[in-house]
Amino acid sequence: MTDAPLHQALAFARHGWRVFPCLPGQKVPATAHGYRDATTDPRQITEWFARHPDYNLAIATGAPGPDVLDIDQHGPAGNGYEAFDRLRAAGLADGAAAWVRTPSGGMHAYFAGSDQRSGRLPRHHLDFRAQGGYVLTLSSQVGGRPYQILQNFRRRDGLDWTAATRLLEPQRQSGQPGPRSAPDLDLSHLARWVASQPQGNRNNGLYWAANRALDTDGAADLSPLAVAARQAGLTDPEITRTLDSARKTSQAQRQPEAED
């Protein structure tokens, strides 16, 4: 075991970024309310990571934390690097403070935090994490593969997500509807329903509820559903597999809309 997650978490907290733990090797929050439990309180952070040094470390995105552009790597299905290069060529994404390689071979570009909402451009394999979102970060790993710093920069400018969307998907500006982010969702009713599911319907119930949340906001924080599923009796690996499946389904359903 190592105390690297604790040291990294405290460093982010000193920088004013709110952090919280996720389950070992997973993106599932280890706290009851997910990113809403994120804090800069060194006592709480120490309690989390000193007791569980194998926890993954997550940052709550959006001011006072960073905005993060997630450049996805989906193998044969494509990746977000071409779209990211287009944003940089237009001067929209050249103000990143850091680049971090993700376990899948993608990349997180860190920008100055803002009050923008999180959003997605599935066709371009880009996720924008701002208010209402979170990312795993340094000292974390998924599938045995770590998050690794690629480069730090002196600049720390913001990313205008509306301008980025306008550049990559100009058809939205003609009045044609497209996927958009939504305000923070109240998942309490779905969570209560998931928690009440009997054995034999727990996985299906969680999958259904997750898809309903993602139908409204493709970048929704599903941690309340994960907590409810634990209360219903599902194990953490089962919860992770089910939520990952729901996210993949949501992404596949949104892809044809973006290609219209």
C-alpha positions as CSV (number, residue, x, y, z in Angstrom):
1,M,0.0,0.0,0.0
2,T,1.0,3.6,-0.5
3,D,0.1,7.0,1.0
4,A,0.3,8.6,-2.5
5,P,-3.5,9.1,-2.8
6,L,-3.6,10.9,0.5
7,H,-0.7,13.2,-0.3
8,Q,-2.1,13.9,-3.8
9,A,-5.6,14.6,-2.3
10,L,-4.2,17.0,0.3
11,A,-2.2,18.8,-2.4
12,F,-5.3,19.3,-4.5
13,A,-7.2,20.5,-1.4
14,R,-4.6,23.1,-0.7
15,H,-5.1,24.3,-4.2
16,G,-8.8,24.7,-3.5
17,W,-10.0,21.7,-5.4
18,R,-12.6,19.5,-3.7
19,V,-11.8,15.8,-3.7
20,F,-13.5,12.6,-2.6
21,P,-12.7,8.8,-2.8
22,C,-13.9,6.2,-5.2
23,L,-13.8,2.5,-4.7
24,P,-10.5,0.7,-5.4
25,G,-9.9,0.3,-9.2
26,Q,-13.3,1.8,-10.0
27,K,-15.1,5.0,-10.9
28,V,-17.9,4.4,-8.3
29,P,-17.9,6.9,-5.4
30,A,-17.1,5.4,-2.0
31,T,-19.2,8.1,-0.3
32,A,-23.0,8.2,0.0
33,H,-23.5,11.3,-2.2
34,G,-20.7,11.1,-4.7
35,Y,-19.2,14.4,-5.8
36,R,-21.5,16.2,-3.4
37,D,-19.4,14.9,-0.6
38,A,-16.2,16.4,-2.1
39,T,-14.3,18.6,0.3
40,T,-11.1,20.5,1.0
41,D,-11.2,19.6,4.7
42,P,-7.8,17.9,5.5
43,R,-9.3,16.0,8.4
44,Q,-12.0,14.4,6.3
45,I,-9.6,13.7,3.5
46,T,-7.1,12.1,5.9
47,E,-9.8,10.0,7.4
48,W,-10.8,8.7,4.0
49,F,-7.4,7.9,2.5
50,A,-5.4,7.0,5.6
51,R,-7.9,4.3,6.4
52,H,-8.3,3.2,2.8
53,P,-5.0,3.9,0.9
54,D,-6.3,1.8,-2.0
55,Y,-9.2,4.1,-2.7
56,N,-9.1,5.9,-6.1
57,L,-9.0,9.7,-6.0
58,A,-11.6,11.9,-7.7
59,I,-11.9,15.6,-8.2
60,A,-15.2,17.4,-8.3
61,T,-15.1,19.5,-11.5
62,G,-16.3,23.0,-12.1
63,A,-15.3,26.0,-10.0
64,P,-13.6,26.1,-7.6
65,G,-12.1,22.9,-9.1
66,P,-11.0,22.5,-12.7
67,D,-13.0,22.0,-15.9
68,V,-11.8,18.8,-17.6
69,L,-12.2,17.9,-21.2
70,D,-12.2,14.1,-21.5
71,I,-10.8,12.9,-24.8
72,D,-12.1,9.4,-25.1
73,Q,-10.3,6.4,-26.7
74,H,-12.8,3.9,-27.9
75,G,-10.5,1.7,-30.0
76,P,-12.0,0.8,-33.4
77,A,-15.1,2.9,-32.6
78,G,-12.9,6.0,-32.7
79,N,-11.4,8.6,-30.4
80,G,-11.6,12.3,-29.6
81,Y,-8.1,13.3,-30.6
82,E,-9.1,14.7,-34.0
83,A,-11.8,16.8,-32.5
84,F,-9.4,18.0,-29.8
85,D,-6.9,19.0,-32.4
86,R,-9.6,21.0,-34.2
87,L,-10.4,22.9,-31.0
88,R,-6.7,23.6,-30.4
89,A,-6.3,24.8,-34.0
90,A,-9.2,27.2,-33.5
91,G,-7.6,28.5,-30.3
92,L,-10.3,27.1,-28.1
93,A,-8.4,24.4,-26.2
94,D,-4.8,25.7,-26.1
95,G,-5.1,27.0,-22.5
96,A,-4.9,23.7,-20.6
97,A,-3.0,23.7,-17.4
98,A,-2.2,19.9,-17.7
99,W,-2.7,16.8,-19.7
100,V,-3.3,13.5,-18.0
101,R,-3.3,10.1,-19.7
102,T,-6.3,7.9,-18.8
103,P,-6.1,4.1,-18.4
104,S,-8.0,3.6,-21.7
105,G,-5.4,5.5,-23.7
106,G,-7.5,8.7,-23.7
107,M,-6.6,12.0,-22.1
108,H,-7.9,14.6,-19.6
109,A,-7.1,18.2,-20.4
110,Y,-7.5,20.4,-17.3
111,F,-8.7,24.0,-17.7
112,A,-9.6,26.8,-15.3
113,G,-12.9,25.9,-13.5
114,S,-16.1,27.6,-14.4
115,D,-19.9,27.6,-13.7
116,Q,-20.6,25.9,-17.0
117,R,-22.6,22.7,-17.0
118,S,-21.1,19.3,-18.0
119,G,-21.8,18.2,-21.5
120,R,-21.1,15.5,-24.1
121,L,-20.4,15.3,-27.8
122,P,-20.6,11.5,-28.4
123,R,-20.0,11.8,-32.1
124,H,-16.7,13.4,-31.4
125,H,-15.8,11.2,-28.4
126,L,-15.6,14.2,-26.1
127,D,-17.0,14.6,-22.6
128,F,-16.8,18.0,-20.8
129,R,-16.7,17.8,-17.0
130,A,-17.7,21.0,-15.2
131,Q,-20.4,21.7,-12.7
132,G,-22.1,18.5,-11.5
133,G,-19.3,16.2,-12.7
134,Y,-16.1,14.6,-11.5
135,V,-13.0,12.8,-12.8
136,L,-10.6,10.3,-11.5
137,T,-7.1,11.7,-11.3
138,L,-3.5,11.0,-10.4
139,S,-2.9,8.2,-7.9
140,S,-5.9,6.4,-9.3
141,Q,-6.0,3.3,-11.5
142,V,-8.6,1.3,-13.4
143,G,-8.0,-2.2,-14.6
144,G,-4.5,-2.0,-13.2
145,R,-3.6,0.9,-15.4
146,P,-2.9,4.3,-13.7
147,Y,-3.7,7.9,-14.5
148,Q,-0.4,9.5,-15.5
149,I,0.6,13.1,-16.0
150,L,1.7,13.8,-19.5
151,Q,2.6,17.5,-19.4
152,N,2.1,20.6,-17.2
153,F,1.7,24.0,-18.7
154,R,2.2,27.5,-17.4
155,R,-1.1,28.6,-18.9
156,R,-4.4,28.0,-17.1
157,D,-7.2,29.4,-19.2
158,G,-10.8,28.2,-19.6
159,L,-12.6,26.3,-22.2
160,D,-15.8,27.8,-23.6
161,W,-17.9,24.7,-24.1
162,T,-20.6,26.5,-26.1
163,A,-18.0,27.8,-28.5
164,A,-16.5,24.3,-28.8
165,T,-19.9,22.8,-29.5
166,R,-20.6,25.5,-32.1
167,L,-17.3,24.7,-33.9
168,L,-17.7,20.9,-33.9
169,E,-21.5,20.7,-34.4
170,P,-22.6,23.9,-36.2
171,Q,-25.9,22.3,-37.1
172,R,-27.1,22.9,-33.6
173,Q,-27.0,26.6,-34.3
174,S,-29.6,26.3,-37.1
175,G,-32.3,25.4,-34.6
176,Q,-31.8,21.6,-35.0
177,P,-32.0,20.0,-31.6
178,G,-29.2,17.9,-30.2
179,P,-28.0,16.4,-27.0
180,R,-27.5,19.0,-24.2
181,S,-26.6,18.9,-20.6
182,A,-29.2,19.4,-17.9
183,P,-29.2,20.9,-14.5
184,D,-28.3,18.7,-11.5
185,L,-30.8,15.8,-11.5
186,D,-32.8,14.8,-8.5
187,L,-32.4,11.1,-8.6
188,S,-34.0,10.5,-5.2
189,H,-37.2,8.9,-6.6
190,L,-35.2,6.5,-8.8
191,A,-32.8,5.7,-6.0
192,R,-35.7,4.8,-3.6
193,W,-37.1,2.6,-6.3
194,V,-33.8,0.9,-6.9
195,A,-33.3,0.3,-3.2
196,S,-36.6,-1.5,-3.0
197,Q,-36.0,-4.0,-5.7
198,P,-36.1,-7.7,-4.7
199,Q,-33.5,-10.3,-5.5
200,G,-33.9,-11.3,-9.1
201,N,-34.7,-7.8,-10.3
202,R,-31.9,-5.7,-8.7
203,N,-29.5,-5.6,-11.7
204,N,-32.4,-5.0,-14.2
205,G,-33.8,-2.3,-12.0
206,L,-30.5,-0.5,-11.6
207,Y,-29.9,-0.7,-15.4
208,W,-33.4,0.7,-16.1
209,A,-33.0,3.6,-13.6
210,A,-29.6,4.5,-14.9
211,N,-30.8,4.7,-18.4
212,R,-33.7,7.0,-17.4
213,A,-31.2,9.3,-15.7
214,L,-28.9,9.3,-18.7
215,D,-31.8,10.0,-21.0
216,T,-32.2,13.3,-19.3
217,D,-28.5,14.1,-18.9
218,G,-25.8,12.0,-20.6
219,A,-23.3,13.3,-18.0
220,A,-25.5,12.5,-15.0
221,D,-23.8,11.5,-11.7
222,L,-25.2,8.0,-11.1
223,S,-23.7,7.7,-7.6
224,P,-27.1,8.0,-5.8
225,L,-28.2,4.9,-7.8
226,A,-25.0,3.1,-6.9
227,V,-25.7,3.8,-3.2
228,A,-29.3,2.5,-3.5
229,A,-28.1,-0.6,-5.3
230,R,-25.8,-1.4,-2.4
231,Q,-28.8,-1.0,-0.1
232,A,-30.7,-3.5,-2.3
233,G,-27.9,-6.0,-1.9
234,L,-25.8,-5.7,-5.1
235,T,-22.1,-6.0,-4.8
236,D,-19.8,-3.2,-6.0
237,P,-18.5,-5.2,-9.0
238,E,-22.1,-5.9,-10.1
239,I,-23.0,-2.2,-9.7
240,T,-20.0,-1.1,-11.7
241,R,-20.7,-3.5,-14.6
242,T,-24.4,-2.5,-14.7
243,L,-23.7,1.3,-14.7
244,D,-21.0,0.9,-17.3
245,S,-23.4,-1.0,-19.5
246,A,-26.0,1.7,-19.1
247,R,-23.5,4.4,-20.1
248,K,-22.5,2.4,-23.2
249,T,-26.1,2.0,-24.1
250,S,-26.8,5.7,-23.7
251,Q,-23.8,6.6,-25.8
252,A,-24.8,4.3,-28.6
253,Q,-28.4,5.7,-28.6
254,R,-27.1,9.3,-28.8
255,Q,-24.7,8.6,-31.7
256,P,-27.3,8.5,-34.5
257,E,-28.7,11.8,-33.2
258,A,-25.4,13.5,-33.5
259,E,-24.9,12.1,-37.1
260,D,-28.1,13.5,-38.5
